[in-house]
Structures are given as structure tokens and as C-alpha cells.
């Protein structure tokens, strides 16, 4: 993605996140839902959400408990505050 386009999406994401925070302060459920939808749209455009768009041959451990992945030993070695 060209840098100017990425920058625009990041700006939209930050604006939407501020909108979520404001809606929560205002206790406005409809505004919060709309702001969260805007966050989702920006994150998808930035490639942070949605289907995997790359192919690296690695298994996808998304939504797996870390204890059931090759990262189990590493995770077990972390101190509680690091988890």
C-alpha cells in the first residue's frame, strides 16, 4: 500500500478509536457501534484484520491456545506480568 494511502487509513483508525472512547464516555451505544465499525473498516484496510493475505507456508495458530502450539515452552517460561 502506498505510504500516503496507509497514512490516511491510520488517521481514520485513530479518529475512529477516539470516537469509540467518546461514545463510551457519553454512554451512546449507537455511536459506539458506528465507531467500532469504522475501526474495523480501517483495520481491514490496513491488513490487521480479515482473511490472511500472505502466503508463507507457516501454519496458522490464530485462535489456538498458546499451550497447544510450538510456542508453549516459550510462553511457560514467561513471568506472569509478561503474559
DAGI-V675812 format. One record per pair of residues at least 12 apart in sequence whose ideal C-beta (glycine too) atoms are under 10 Angstrom apart, sorted by the first residue. I is the first residue (numbers start at 1). GAP is how many residues later the second one is. Records with the same first field share a line. If there is no record, write none. Layout:
BEGIN
I: GAP ; GAP
END
This chain:
BEGIN
1: 44 ; 45 ; 46
5: 40 ; 41
6: 39 ; 40 ; 41
8: 34 ; 37
9: 32 ; 33 ; 34 ; 35 ; 36 ; 37 ; 38 ; 39
10: 32 ; 35 ; 36
11: 31
12: 26 ; 27 ; 29 ; 30 ; 31 ; 33 ; 34
13: 25 ; 26 ; 27 ; 28 ; 29 ; 30 ; 32 ; 33 ; 35
14: 25 ; 28
15: 20 ; 23 ; 24 ; 27
16: 18 ; 19 ; 20 ; 21 ; 22 ; 23 ; 24 ; 25 ; 26 ; 27
17: 18 ; 19 ; 21 ; 22 ; 25
18: 17
19: 12 ; 13 ; 15 ; 16 ; 17 ; 19 ; 20
20: 12 ; 13 ; 14 ; 15 ; 16 ; 18 ; 19
21: 14
22: 13
23: 12 ; 13
66: 12 ; 17
END
